[in-house]
C-alpha cells in the first residue's frame, strides 16, 4: 500500500479511537486527572478539548487527502 493510503488508513483508525474516547469522557464514564502535589485535579474538560482539536485536525487532513488537494507544509 502506498504511503498516502497507509496514512489515510491510520488517520481513520485514529479518528475512531478518538471518537470512542470522546464519547466515554462526555458521558462521564471516564474521567481524567492529574496530581499536581495538592491532590487529584480533574482534567476531563481539557482532555475533551484536546480530543476535539485532534479530531478537527484529522478531519481536515482526511478531507484534503481524500480530495486530492493536500497542500504542502509551506502552503498553510
N, CA, C and O atoms as a Tripos MOL2 file, in Angstrom:
@<TRIPOS>MOLECULE
protein
  304   303    76     0     0
PROTEIN
NO_CHARGES

@<TRIPOS>ATOM
      1 N           0.8560   -1.1790    0.0000 N.3       1 UNK1
      2 CA          0.0000    0.0000    0.0000 C.3       1 UNK1
      3 C           0.9000    1.2410    0.0000 C.2       1 UNK1
      4 O           1.8540    1.3160    0.7750 O.2       1 UNK1
      5 N           0.6040    2.1930   -0.8510 N.am      2 UNK2
      6 CA          1.3990    3.4240   -0.8860 C.3       2 UNK2
      7 C           1.2840    4.1930    0.4300 C.2       2 UNK2
      8 O           0.3460    3.9970    1.2030 O.2       2 UNK2
      9 N           2.2500    5.0660    0.6620 N.am      3 UNK3
     10 CA          2.2990    5.8270    1.9140 C.3       3 UNK3
     11 C           1.0210    6.6250    2.1410 C.2       3 UNK3
     12 O           0.5300    6.6880    3.2680 O.2       3 UNK3
     13 N           0.4810    7.2280    1.1060 N.am      4 UNK4
     14 CA         -0.7480    8.0190    1.2580 C.3       4 UNK4
     15 C          -1.8990    7.1300    1.7330 C.2       4 UNK4
     16 O          -2.6900    7.5410    2.5820 O.2       4 UNK4
     17 N          -1.9930    5.9370    1.1990 N.am      5 UNK5
     18 CA         -3.0480    5.0130    1.6110 C.3       5 UNK5
     19 C          -2.8890    4.5740    3.0530 C.2       5 UNK5
     20 O          -3.8710    4.4580    3.7860 O.2       5 UNK5
     21 N          -1.6290    4.3250    3.4700 N.am      6 UNK6
     22 CA         -1.3790    3.9480    4.8590 C.3       6 UNK6
     23 C          -1.7200    5.1010    5.7960 C.2       6 UNK6
     24 O          -2.2680    4.8910    6.8780 O.2       6 UNK6
     25 N          -1.3910    6.3240    5.3690 N.am      7 UNK7
     26 CA         -1.6950    7.4930    6.1900 C.3       7 UNK7
     27 C          -3.2050    7.6560    6.3500 C.2       7 UNK7
     28 O          -3.6840    7.9280    7.4510 O.2       7 UNK7
     29 N          -3.9450    7.4950    5.2830 N.am      8 UNK8
     30 CA         -5.4010    7.6270    5.3450 C.3       8 UNK8
     31 C          -5.9900    6.5440    6.2460 C.2       8 UNK8
     32 O          -6.8720    6.8200    7.0600 O.2       8 UNK8
     33 N          -5.5040    5.3210    6.0990 N.am      9 UNK9
     34 CA         -5.9970    4.2250    6.9450 C.3       9 UNK9
     35 C          -5.6970    4.4990    8.4140 C.2       9 UNK9
     36 O          -6.5620    4.3060    9.2680 O.2       9 UNK9
     37 N          -4.4790    4.9480    8.7170 N.am     10 UNK10
     38 CA         -4.1200    5.2690   10.1030 C.3      10 UNK10
     39 C          -4.9880    6.4030   10.6320 C.2      10 UNK10
     40 O          -5.4660    6.3470   11.7660 O.2      10 UNK10
     41 N          -5.1930    7.4300    9.8140 N.am     11 UNK11
     42 CA         -5.9900    8.5840   10.2370 C.3      11 UNK11
     43 C          -7.4210    8.1720   10.5740 C.2      11 UNK11
     44 O          -7.9900    8.6430   11.5580 O.2      11 UNK11
     45 N          -7.9910    7.3080    9.7680 N.am     12 UNK12
     46 CA         -9.3560    6.8390   10.0240 C.3      12 UNK12
     47 C          -9.4180    6.0070   11.2970 C.2      12 UNK12
     48 O         -10.3720    6.1140   12.0670 O.2      12 UNK12
     49 N          -8.4050    5.1810   11.5160 N.am     13 UNK13
     50 CA         -8.3590    4.3810   12.7390 C.3      13 UNK13
     51 C          -8.1960    5.2940   13.9550 C.2      13 UNK13
     52 O          -8.8590    5.0960   14.9730 O.2      13 UNK13
     53 N          -7.3340    6.2730   13.8530 N.am     14 UNK14
     54 CA         -7.1150    7.2220   14.9510 C.3      14 UNK14
     55 C          -8.3940    8.0150   15.2250 C.2      14 UNK14
     56 O          -8.7350    8.2650   16.3810 O.2      14 UNK14
     57 N          -9.0910    8.4040   14.1750 N.am     15 UNK15
     58 CA        -10.3540    9.1310   14.3350 C.3      15 UNK15
     59 C         -11.3550    8.2840   15.1200 C.2      15 UNK15
     60 O         -12.0270    8.7940   16.0160 O.2      15 UNK15
     61 N         -11.4590    7.0090   14.7940 N.am     16 UNK16
     62 CA        -12.3690    6.1230   15.5160 C.3      16 UNK16
     63 C         -12.0070    5.9910   16.9800 C.2      16 UNK16
     64 O         -12.8780    6.0110   17.8500 O.2      16 UNK16
     65 N         -10.7150    5.8550   17.2500 N.am     17 UNK17
     66 CA        -10.2440    5.7510   18.6370 C.3      17 UNK17
     67 C         -10.5680    7.0250   19.4040 C.2      17 UNK17
     68 O         -11.0490    6.9640   20.5350 O.2      17 UNK17
     69 N         -10.3090    8.1690   18.8020 N.am     18 UNK18
     70 CA        -10.5860    9.4470   19.4670 C.3      18 UNK18
     71 C         -12.0760    9.6520   19.6880 C.2      18 UNK18
     72 O         -12.4810   10.1750   20.7260 O.2      18 UNK18
     73 N         -12.8900    9.2490   18.7310 N.am     19 UNK19
     74 CA        -14.3390    9.3810   18.8850 C.3      19 UNK19
     75 C         -14.8290    8.5370   20.0620 C.2      19 UNK19
     76 O         -15.6930    8.9730   20.8220 O.2      19 UNK19
     77 N         -14.2780    7.3290   20.2120 N.am     20 UNK20
     78 CA        -14.6530    6.4750   21.3430 C.3      20 UNK20
     79 C         -14.2430    7.1210   22.6650 C.2      20 UNK20
     80 O         -15.0180    7.1390   23.6210 O.2      20 UNK20
     81 N         -13.0190    7.6520   22.7130 N.am     21 UNK21
     82 CA        -12.5530    8.3120   23.9280 C.3      21 UNK21
     83 C         -13.4390    9.5030   24.2640 C.2      21 UNK21
     84 O         -13.7940    9.7070   25.4250 O.2      21 UNK21
     85 N         -13.7970   10.2880   23.2560 N.am     22 UNK22
     86 CA        -14.6340   11.4580   23.4680 C.3      22 UNK22
     87 C         -16.0000   11.0590   24.0120 C.2      22 UNK22
     88 O         -16.5070   11.6990   24.9330 O.2      22 UNK22
     89 N         -16.5960   10.0210   23.4610 N.am     23 UNK23
     90 CA        -17.8960    9.5530   23.9420 C.3      23 UNK23
     91 C         -17.8260    9.1390   25.4070 C.2      23 UNK23
     92 O         -18.7200    9.4610   26.1900 O.2      23 UNK23
     93 N         -16.7650    8.4270   25.7770 N.am     24 UNK24
     94 CA        -16.6130    7.9890   27.1640 C.3      24 UNK24
     95 C         -16.4390    9.1760   28.1140 C.2      24 UNK24
     96 O         -17.0200    9.2000   29.1990 O.2      24 UNK24
     97 N         -15.6440   10.1510   27.7020 N.am     25 UNK25
     98 CA        -15.4270   11.3350   28.5360 C.3      25 UNK25
     99 C         -16.6930   12.1730   28.6610 C.2      25 UNK25
    100 O         -17.0520   12.6100   29.7540 O.2      25 UNK25
    101 N         -17.3650   12.3950   27.5360 N.am     26 UNK26
    102 CA        -18.5690   13.2290   27.5600 C.3      26 UNK26
    103 C         -19.7110   12.5690   28.3320 C.2      26 UNK26
    104 O         -20.5370   13.2620   28.9260 O.2      26 UNK26
    105 N         -19.7630   11.2530   28.3290 N.am     27 UNK27
    106 CA        -20.8240   10.5440   29.0450 C.3      27 UNK27
    107 C         -20.5420   10.4500   30.5440 C.2      27 UNK27
    108 O         -21.4240   10.0930   31.3250 O.2      27 UNK27
    109 N         -19.3160   10.7700   30.9410 N.am     28 UNK28
    110 CA        -18.9450   10.6780   32.3450 C.3      28 UNK28
    111 C         -18.4940    9.2900   32.7750 C.2      28 UNK28
    112 O         -18.2130    9.0630   33.9510 O.2      28 UNK28
    113 N         -18.4250    8.3630   31.8290 N.am     29 UNK29
    114 CA        -17.9870    7.0030   32.1580 C.3      29 UNK29
    115 C         -16.4930    6.9710   32.4570 C.2      29 UNK29
    116 O         -16.0170    6.0870   33.1680 O.2      29 UNK29
    117 N         -15.7590    7.9290   31.9170 N.am     30 UNK30
    118 CA        -14.3160    8.0320   32.1310 C.3      30 UNK30
    119 C         -14.0050    9.4780   32.4780 C.2      30 UNK30
    120 O         -14.5840   10.4020   31.9050 O.2      30 UNK30
    121 N         -13.0970    9.6680   33.4070 N.am     31 UNK31
    122 CA        -12.6240   10.9930   33.8030 C.3      31 UNK31
    123 C         -11.1060   10.9880   33.6870 C.2      31 UNK31
    124 O         -10.4770    9.9320   33.7650 O.2      31 UNK31
    125 N         -10.5230   12.1520   33.5030 N.am     32 UNK32
    126 CA         -9.0690   12.2630   33.5200 C.3      32 UNK32
    127 C          -8.6710   13.2110   34.6330 C.2      32 UNK32
    128 O          -9.4530   14.0620   35.0570 O.2      32 UNK32
    129 N          -7.4570   13.0520   35.0940 N.am     33 UNK33
    130 CA         -6.9760   13.9230   36.1540 C.3      33 UNK33
    131 C          -5.4950   13.7830   36.3280 C.2      33 UNK33
    132 O          -4.8500   12.9290   35.7200 O.2      33 UNK33
    133 N          -4.9640   14.6440   37.1750 N.am     34 UNK34
    134 CA         -3.5390   14.5750   37.4930 C.3      34 UNK34
    135 C          -3.3260   15.0790   38.9090 C.2      34 UNK34
    136 O          -4.1360   15.8230   39.4610 O.2      34 UNK34
    137 N          -2.2250   14.6530   39.4690 N.am     35 UNK35
    138 CA         -1.8650   15.0760   40.8220 C.3      35 UNK35
    139 C          -0.7950   16.1490   40.6970 C.2      35 UNK35
    140 O           0.3290   15.8670   40.2800 O.2      35 UNK35
    141 N          -1.1380   17.3570   41.0530 N.am     36 UNK36
    142 CA         -0.2080   18.4790   40.9610 C.3      36 UNK36
    143 C           0.4260   18.7730   42.3160 C.2      36 UNK36
    144 O           0.9200   19.8780   42.5450 O.2      36 UNK36
    145 N           0.4140   17.8000   43.2080 N.am     37 UNK37
    146 CA          1.0180   17.9530   44.5090 C.3      37 UNK37
    147 C           0.0300   18.2900   45.6070 C.2      37 UNK37
    148 O           0.3420   18.1440   46.7880 O.2      37 UNK37
    149 N          -1.1480   18.7340   45.2350 N.am     38 UNK38
    150 CA         -2.1830   19.0730   46.2080 C.3      38 UNK38
    151 C          -3.3660   18.1260   46.1200 C.2      38 UNK38
    152 O          -4.4660   18.4480   46.5700 O.2      38 UNK38
    153 N          -3.1390   16.9790   45.5480 N.am     39 UNK39
    154 CA         -4.2320   16.0360   45.3640 C.3      39 UNK39
    155 C          -4.6750   15.9850   43.9110 C.2      39 UNK39
    156 O          -4.1530   16.6920   43.0490 O.2      39 UNK39
    157 N          -5.6400   15.1400   43.6740 N.am     40 UNK40
    158 CA         -6.1070   14.8760   42.3180 C.3      40 UNK40
    159 C          -6.9220   16.0480   41.8010 C.2      40 UNK40
    160 O          -7.8330   16.5270   42.4760 O.2      40 UNK40
    161 N          -6.5860   16.5130   40.5870 N.am     41 UNK41
    162 CA         -7.2870   17.6040   39.9080 C.3      41 UNK41
    163 C          -7.9520   17.0250   38.6610 C.2      41 UNK41
    164 O          -7.2880   16.3700   37.8570 O.2      41 UNK41
    165 N          -9.2440   17.2570   38.4920 N.am     42 UNK42
    166 CA         -9.9860   16.7740   37.3270 C.3      42 UNK42
    167 C          -9.5680   17.5730   36.0930 C.2      42 UNK42
    168 O          -9.6390   18.8020   36.0840 O.2      42 UNK42
    169 N          -9.1340   16.8650   35.0580 N.am     43 UNK43
    170 CA         -8.7260   17.5000   33.8040 C.3      43 UNK43
    171 C          -9.5890   17.0250   32.6330 C.2      43 UNK43
    172 O          -9.1890   17.1210   31.4730 O.2      43 UNK43
    173 N         -10.7580   16.5200   32.9500 N.am     44 UNK44
    174 CA        -11.6250   15.9580   31.9090 C.3      44 UNK44
    175 C         -11.9770   17.0000   30.8440 C.2      44 UNK44
    176 O         -11.9300   16.6950   29.6530 O.2      44 UNK44
    177 N         -12.3260   18.2160   31.2500 N.am     45 UNK45
    178 CA        -12.6880   19.2410   30.2720 C.3      45 UNK45
    179 C         -11.5380   19.5480   29.3180 C.2      45 UNK45
    180 O         -11.7540   19.7360   28.1210 O.2      45 UNK45
    181 N         -10.3170   19.5980   29.8450 N.am     46 UNK46
    182 CA         -9.1540   19.8390   28.9980 C.3      46 UNK46
    183 C          -8.9300   18.6660   28.0380 C.2      46 UNK46
    184 O          -8.5740   18.8610   26.8760 O.2      46 UNK46
    185 N          -9.1410   17.4520   28.5390 N.am     47 UNK47
    186 CA         -8.9890   16.2740   27.6830 C.3      47 UNK47
    187 C         -10.0060   16.2820   26.5490 C.2      47 UNK47
    188 O          -9.6740   15.9560   25.4090 O.2      47 UNK47
    189 N         -11.2300   16.6500   26.8560 N.am     48 UNK48
    190 CA        -12.2750   16.7420   25.8270 C.3      48 UNK48
    191 C         -11.8900   17.7780   24.7840 C.2      48 UNK48
    192 O         -12.0470   17.5380   23.5870 O.2      48 UNK48
    193 N         -11.3920   18.9130   25.2170 N.am     49 UNK49
    194 CA        -10.9830   19.9730   24.2830 C.3      49 UNK49
    195 C          -9.8600   19.4920   23.3690 C.2      49 UNK49
    196 O          -9.8980   19.7230   22.1600 O.2      49 UNK49
    197 N          -8.8580   18.8240   23.9460 N.am     50 UNK50
    198 CA         -7.7400   18.3170   23.1420 C.3      50 UNK50
    199 C          -8.2090   17.2940   22.1230 C.2      50 UNK50
    200 O          -7.7640   17.3090   20.9750 O.2      50 UNK50
    201 N          -9.1010   16.4090   22.5320 N.am     51 UNK51
    202 CA         -9.5950   15.3880   21.6060 C.3      51 UNK51
    203 C         -10.3820   16.0450   20.4750 C.2      51 UNK51
    204 O         -10.2280   15.6630   19.3150 O.2      51 UNK51
    205 N         -11.2130   17.0170   20.7960 N.am     52 UNK52
    206 CA        -11.9680   17.7170   19.7460 C.3      52 UNK52
    207 C         -11.0270   18.4030   18.7540 C.2      52 UNK52
    208 O         -11.2730   18.3840   17.5480 O.2      52 UNK52
    209 N          -9.9530   19.0060   19.2600 N.am     53 UNK53
    210 CA         -8.9760   19.6530   18.3780 C.3      53 UNK53
    211 C          -8.3020   18.6290   17.4730 C.2      53 UNK53
    212 O          -8.1380   18.8630   16.2750 O.2      53 UNK53
    213 N          -7.9130   17.4950   18.0490 N.am     54 UNK54
    214 CA         -7.2720   16.4520   17.2530 C.3      54 UNK54
    215 C          -8.2270   15.8860   16.2060 C.2      54 UNK54
    216 O          -7.8230   15.6120   15.0760 O.2      54 UNK54
    217 N          -9.4920   15.7120   16.5810 N.am     55 UNK55
    218 CA        -10.4800   15.2260   15.6090 C.3      55 UNK55
    219 C         -10.6500   16.2200   14.4650 C.2      55 UNK55
    220 O         -10.7440   15.8200   13.3050 O.2      55 UNK55
    221 N         -10.6900   17.4980   14.7810 N.am     56 UNK56
    222 CA        -10.8240   18.5150   13.7410 C.3      56 UNK56
    223 C          -9.6180   18.4850   12.8040 C.2      56 UNK56
    224 O          -9.7760   18.5950   11.5880 O.2      56 UNK56
    225 N          -8.4200   18.3390   13.3600 N.am     57 UNK57
    226 CA         -7.2190   18.2520   12.5320 C.3      57 UNK57
    227 C          -7.2660   17.0240   11.6260 C.2      57 UNK57
    228 O          -6.9460   17.1060   10.4400 O.2      57 UNK57
    229 N          -7.6670   15.8890   12.1930 N.am     58 UNK58
    230 CA         -7.7550   14.6740   11.3890 C.3      58 UNK58
    231 C          -8.7870   14.8170   10.2800 C.2      58 UNK58
    232 O          -8.5420   14.4010    9.1470 O.2      58 UNK58
    233 N          -9.9290   15.3970   10.5940 N.am     59 UNK59
    234 CA        -10.9620   15.5950    9.5750 C.3      59 UNK59
    235 C         -10.4330   16.4630    8.4410 C.2      59 UNK59
    236 O         -10.6720   16.1850    7.2650 O.2      59 UNK59
    237 N          -9.7080   17.5220    8.8120 N.am     60 UNK60
    238 CA         -9.1410   18.4070    7.7920 C.3      60 UNK60
    239 C          -8.1410   17.6470    6.9200 C.2      60 UNK60
    240 O          -8.1590   17.7690    5.6960 O.2      60 UNK60
    241 N          -7.2690   16.8630    7.5590 N.am     61 UNK61
    242 CA         -6.2880   16.0940    6.7940 C.3      61 UNK61
    243 C          -6.9560   15.0490    5.9090 C.2      61 UNK61
    244 O          -6.5660   14.8660    4.7550 O.2      61 UNK61
    245 N          -7.9610   14.3640    6.4460 N.am     62 UNK62
    246 CA         -8.6500   13.3470    5.6530 C.3      62 UNK62
    247 C          -9.3900   13.9720    4.4860 C.2      62 UNK62
    248 O          -9.4310   13.4000    3.3970 O.2      62 UNK62
    249 N          -9.9710   15.1300    4.7000 N.am     63 UNK63
    250 CA        -10.6760   15.8100    3.6210 C.3      63 UNK63
    251 C          -9.6970   16.2110    2.5270 C.2      63 UNK63
    252 O          -9.9790   16.0300    1.3420 O.2      63 UNK63
    253 N          -8.5460   16.7550    2.9180 N.am     64 UNK64
    254 CA         -7.5330   17.1430    1.9480 C.3      64 UNK64
    255 C          -6.9900   15.9250    1.2230 C.2      64 UNK64
    256 O          -6.8490   15.9390    0.0000 O.2      64 UNK64
    257 N          -6.6820   14.8620    1.9770 N.am     65 UNK65
    258 CA         -6.1130   13.6640    1.3630 C.3      65 UNK65
    259 C          -7.1350   12.9930    0.4540 C.2      65 UNK65
    260 O          -6.8000   12.5030   -0.6240 O.2      65 UNK65
    261 N          -8.3870   12.9780    0.9060 N.am     66 UNK66
    262 CA         -9.4260   12.3190    0.1270 C.3      66 UNK66
    263 C          -9.7790   13.0550   -1.1470 C.2      66 UNK66
    264 O         -10.1980   12.4340   -2.1240 O.2      66 UNK66
    265 N          -9.6150   14.3740   -1.1550 N.am     67 UNK67
    266 CA         -9.9830   15.1350   -2.3350 C.3      67 UNK67
    267 C          -8.8310   15.3040   -3.3050 C.2      67 UNK67
    268 O          -9.0150   15.8010   -4.4160 O.2      67 UNK67
    269 N          -7.6370   14.8880   -2.8860 N.am     68 UNK68
    270 CA         -6.5000   15.0340   -3.7650 C.3      68 UNK68
    271 C          -5.9660   16.4570   -3.7940 C.2      68 UNK68
    272 O          -5.1990   16.8070   -4.6910 O.2      68 UNK68
    273 N          -6.3570   17.2840   -2.8290 N.am     69 UNK69
    274 CA         -5.9150   18.6660   -2.8310 C.3      69 UNK69
    275 C          -5.0130   18.9650   -1.6490 C.2      69 UNK69
    276 O          -4.9420   20.1070   -1.1940 O.2      69 UNK69
    277 N          -4.3300   17.9590   -1.1520 N.am     70 UNK70
    278 CA         -3.4670   18.1760    0.0020 C.3      70 UNK70
    279 C          -2.3990   19.1980   -0.3370 C.2      70 UNK70
    280 O          -1.7920   19.1580   -1.4080 O.2      70 UNK70
    281 N          -2.1830   20.1070    0.5860 N.am     71 UNK71
    282 CA         -1.1880   21.1410    0.3770 C.3      71 UNK71
    283 C           0.1360   20.7020    0.9750 C.2      71 UNK71
    284 O           0.1840   19.8370    1.8490 O.2      71 UNK71
    285 N           1.1850   21.3000    0.5010 N.am     72 UNK72
    286 CA          2.4920   21.0220    1.1010 C.3      72 UNK72
    287 C           2.5820   21.7730    2.4090 C.2      72 UNK72
    288 O           1.8260   22.7230    2.6090 O.2      72 UNK72
    289 N           3.4750   21.3910    3.3120 N.am     73 UNK73
    290 CA          3.5500   22.0340    4.6230 C.3      73 UNK73
    291 C           3.7080   23.5510    4.5520 C.2      73 UNK73
    292 O           3.2230   24.2480    5.4440 O.2      73 UNK73
    293 N           4.3530   24.0740    3.5490 N.am     74 UNK74
    294 CA          4.5620   25.5050    3.4500 C.3      74 UNK74
    295 C           3.3660   26.2840    2.9480 C.2      74 UNK74
    296 O           3.3830   27.5140    2.9860 O.2      74 UNK74
    297 N           2.3340   25.6130    2.4820 N.am     75 UNK75
    298 CA          1.1760   26.2970    1.8970 C.3      75 UNK75
    299 C           0.1200   26.6880    2.9010 C.2      75 UNK75
    300 O          -0.8060   27.4180    2.5470 O.2      75 UNK75
    301 N           0.2150   26.2390    4.1330 N.am     76 UNK76
    302 CA         -0.8110   26.5330    5.1190 C.3      76 UNK76
    303 C          -0.5600   27.8660    5.6500 C.2      76 UNK76
    304 O          -1.3050   28.3390    6.5090 O.2      76 UNK76
@<TRIPOS>BOND
     1     1     2 1
     2     2     3 1
     3     3     4 2
     4     3     5 am
     5     5     6 1
     6     6     7 1
     7     7     8 2
     8     7     9 am
     9     9    10 1
    10    10    11 1
    11    11    12 2
    12    11    13 am
    13    13    14 1
    14    14    15 1
    15    15    16 2
    16    15    17 am
    17    17    18 1
    18    18    19 1
    19    19    20 2
    20    19    21 am
    21    21    22 1
    22    22    23 1
    23    23    24 2
    24    23    25 am
    25    25    26 1
    26    26    27 1
    27    27    28 2
    28    27    29 am
    29    29    30 1
    30    30    31 1
    31    31    32 2
    32    31    33 am
    33    33    34 1
    34    34    35 1
    35    35    36 2
    36    35    37 am
    37    37    38 1
    38    38    39 1
    39    39    40 2
    40    39    41 am
    41    41    42 1
    42    42    43 1
    43    43    44 2
    44    43    45 am
    45    45    46 1
    46    46    47 1
    47    47    48 2
    48    47    49 am
    49    49    50 1
    50    50    51 1
    51    51    52 2
    52    51    53 am
    53    53    54 1
    54    54    55 1
    55    55    56 2
    56    55    57 am
    57    57    58 1
    58    58    59 1
    59    59    60 2
    60    59    61 am
    61    61    62 1
    62    62    63 1
    63    63    64 2
    64    63    65 am
    65    65    66 1
    66    66    67 1
    67    67    68 2
    68    67    69 am
    69    69    70 1
    70    70    71 1
    71    71    72 2
    72    71    73 am
    73    73    74 1
    74    74    75 1
    75    75    76 2
    76    75    77 am
    77    77    78 1
    78    78    79 1
    79    79    80 2
    80    79    81 am
    81    81    82 1
    82    82    83 1
    83    83    84 2
    84    83    85 am
    85    85    86 1
    86    86    87 1
    87    87    88 2
    88    87    89 am
    89    89    90 1
    90    90    91 1
    91    91    92 2
    92    91    93 am
    93    93    94 1
    94    94    95 1
    95    95    96 2
    96    95    97 am
    97    97    98 1
    98    98    99 1
    99    99   100 2
   100    99   101 am
   101   101   102 1
   102   102   103 1
   103   103   104 2
   104   103   105 am
   105   105   106 1
   106   106   107 1
   107   107   108 2
   108   107   109 am
   109   109   110 1
   110   110   111 1
   111   111   112 2
   112   111   113 am
   113   113   114 1
   114   114   115 1
   115   115   116 2
   116   115   117 am
   117   117   118 1
   118   118   119 1
   119   119   120 2
   120   119   121 am
   121   121   122 1
   122   122   123 1
   123   123   124 2
   124   123   125 am
   125   125   126 1
   126   126   127 1
   127   127   128 2
   128   127   129 am
   129   129   130 1
   130   130   131 1
   131   131   132 2
   132   131   133 am
   133   133   134 1
   134   134   135 1
   135   135   136 2
   136   135   137 am
   137   137   138 1
   138   138   139 1
   139   139   140 2
   140   139   141 am
   141   141   142 1
   142   142   143 1
   143   143   144 2
   144   143   145 am
   145   145   146 1
   146   146   147 1
   147   147   148 2
   148   147   149 am
   149   149   150 1
   150   150   151 1
   151   151   152 2
   152   151   153 am
   153   153   154 1
   154   154   155 1
   155   155   156 2
   156   155   157 am
   157   157   158 1
   158   158   159 1
   159   159   160 2
   160   159   161 am
   161   161   162 1
   162   162   163 1
   163   163   164 2
   164   163   165 am
   165   165   166 1
   166   166   167 1
   167   167   168 2
   168   167   169 am
   169   169   170 1
   170   170   171 1
   171   171   172 2
   172   171   173 am
   173   173   174 1
   174   174   175 1
   175   175   176 2
   176   175   177 am
   177   177   178 1
   178   178   179 1
   179   179   180 2
   180   179   181 am
   181   181   182 1
   182   182   183 1
   183   183   184 2
   184   183   185 am
   185   185   186 1
   186   186   187 1
   187   187   188 2
   188   187   189 am
   189   189   190 1
   190   190   191 1
   191   191   192 2
   192   191   193 am
   193   193   194 1
   194   194   195 1
   195   195   196 2
   196   195   197 am
   197   197   198 1
   198   198   199 1
   199   199   200 2
   200   199   201 am
   201   201   202 1
   202   202   203 1
   203   203   204 2
   204   203   205 am
   205   205   206 1
   206   206   207 1
   207   207   208 2
   208   207   209 am
   209   209   210 1
   210   210   211 1
   211   211   212 2
   212   211   213 am
   213   213   214 1
   214   214   215 1
   215   215   216 2
   216   215   217 am
   217   217   218 1
   218   218   219 1
   219   219   220 2
   220   219   221 am
   221   221   222 1
   222   222   223 1
   223   223   224 2
   224   223   225 am
   225   225   226 1
   226   226   227 1
   227   227   228 2
   228   227   229 am
   229   229   230 1
   230   230   231 1
   231   231   232 2
   232   231   233 am
   233   233   234 1
   234   234   235 1
   235   235   236 2
   236   235   237 am
   237   237   238 1
   238   238   239 1
   239   239   240 2
   240   239   241 am
   241   241   242 1
   242   242   243 1
   243   243   244 2
   244   243   245 am
   245   245   246 1
   246   246   247 1
   247   247   248 2
   248   247   249 am
   249   249   250 1
   250   250   251 1
   251   251   252 2
   252   251   253 am
   253   253   254 1
   254   254   255 1
   255   255   256 2
   256   255   257 am
   257   257   258 1
   258   258   259 1
   259   259   260 2
   260   259   261 am
   261   261   262 1
   262   262   263 1
   263   263   264 2
   264   263   265 am
   265   265   266 1
   266   266   267 1
   267   267   268 2
   268   267   269 am
   269   269   270 1
   270   270   271 1
   271   271   272 2
   272   271   273 am
   273   273   274 1
   274   274   275 1
   275   275   276 2
   276   275   277 am
   277   277   278 1
   278   278   279 1
   279   279   280 2
   280   279   281 am
   281   281   282 1
   282   282   283 1
   283   283   284 2
   284   283   285 am
   285   285   286 1
   286   286   287 1
   287   287   288 2
   288   287   289 am
   289   289   290 1
   290   290   291 1
   291   291   292 2
   292   291   293 am
   293   293   294 1
   294   294   295 1
   295   295   296 2
   296   295   297 am
   297   297   298 1
   298   298   299 1
   299   299   300 2
   300   299   301 am
   301   301   302 1
   302   302   303 1
   303   303   304 2
@<TRIPOS>SUBSTRUCTURE
     1 UNK1         2 RESIDUE 1 A UNK
     2 UNK2         6 RESIDUE 1 A UNK
     3 UNK3        10 RESIDUE 1 A UNK
     4 UNK4        14 RESIDUE 1 A UNK
     5 UNK5        18 RESIDUE 1 A UNK
     6 UNK6        22 RESIDUE 1 A UNK
     7 UNK7        26 RESIDUE 1 A UNK
     8 UNK8        30 RESIDUE 1 A UNK
     9 UNK9        34 RESIDUE 1 A UNK
    10 UNK10       38 RESIDUE 1 A UNK
    11 UNK11       42 RESIDUE 1 A UNK
    12 UNK12       46 RESIDUE 1 A UNK
    13 UNK13       50 RESIDUE 1 A UNK
    14 UNK14       54 RESIDUE 1 A UNK
    15 UNK15       58 RESIDUE 1 A UNK
    16 UNK16       62 RESIDUE 1 A UNK
    17 UNK17       66 RESIDUE 1 A UNK
    18 UNK18       70 RESIDUE 1 A UNK
    19 UNK19       74 RESIDUE 1 A UNK
    20 UNK20       78 RESIDUE 1 A UNK
    21 UNK21       82 RESIDUE 1 A UNK
    22 UNK22       86 RESIDUE 1 A UNK
    23 UNK23       90 RESIDUE 1 A UNK
    24 UNK24       94 RESIDUE 1 A UNK
    25 UNK25       98 RESIDUE 1 A UNK
    26 UNK26      102 RESIDUE 1 A UNK
    27 UNK27      106 RESIDUE 1 A UNK
    28 UNK28      110 RESIDUE 1 A UNK
    29 UNK29      114 RESIDUE 1 A UNK
    30 UNK30      118 RESIDUE 1 A UNK
    31 UNK31      122 RESIDUE 1 A UNK
    32 UNK32      126 RESIDUE 1 A UNK
    33 UNK33      130 RESIDUE 1 A UNK
    34 UNK34      134 RESIDUE 1 A UNK
    35 UNK35      138 RESIDUE 1 A UNK
    36 UNK36      142 RESIDUE 1 A UNK
    37 UNK37      146 RESIDUE 1 A UNK
    38 UNK38      150 RESIDUE 1 A UNK
    39 UNK39      154 RESIDUE 1 A UNK
    40 UNK40      158 RESIDUE 1 A UNK
    41 UNK41      162 RESIDUE 1 A UNK
    42 UNK42      166 RESIDUE 1 A UNK
    43 UNK43      170 RESIDUE 1 A UNK
    44 UNK44      174 RESIDUE 1 A UNK
    45 UNK45      178 RESIDUE 1 A UNK
    46 UNK46      182 RESIDUE 1 A UNK
    47 UNK47      186 RESIDUE 1 A UNK
    48 UNK48      190 RESIDUE 1 A UNK
    49 UNK49      194 RESIDUE 1 A UNK
    50 UNK50      198 RESIDUE 1 A UNK
    51 UNK51      202 RESIDUE 1 A UNK
    52 UNK52      206 RESIDUE 1 A UNK
    53 UNK53      210 RESIDUE 1 A UNK
    54 UNK54      214 RESIDUE 1 A UNK
    55 UNK55      218 RESIDUE 1 A UNK
    56 UNK56      222 RESIDUE 1 A UNK
    57 UNK57      226 RESIDUE 1 A UNK
    58 UNK58      230 RESIDUE 1 A UNK
    59 UNK59      234 RESIDUE 1 A UNK
    60 UNK60      238 RESIDUE 1 A UNK
    61 UNK61      242 RESIDUE 1 A UNK
    62 UNK62      246 RESIDUE 1 A UNK
    63 UNK63      250 RESIDUE 1 A UNK
    64 UNK64      254 RESIDUE 1 A UNK
    65 UNK65      258 RESIDUE 1 A UNK
    66 UNK66      262 RESIDUE 1 A UNK
    67 UNK67      266 RESIDUE 1 A UNK
    68 UNK68      270 RESIDUE 1 A UNK
    69 UNK69      274 RESIDUE 1 A UNK
    70 UNK70      278 RESIDUE 1 A UNK
    71 UNK71      282 RESIDUE 1 A UNK
    72 UNK72      286 RESIDUE 1 A UNK
    73 UNK73      290 RESIDUE 1 A UNK
    74 UNK74      294 RESIDUE 1 A UNK
    75 UNK75      298 RESIDUE 1 A UNK
    76 UNK76      302 RESIDUE 1 A UNK
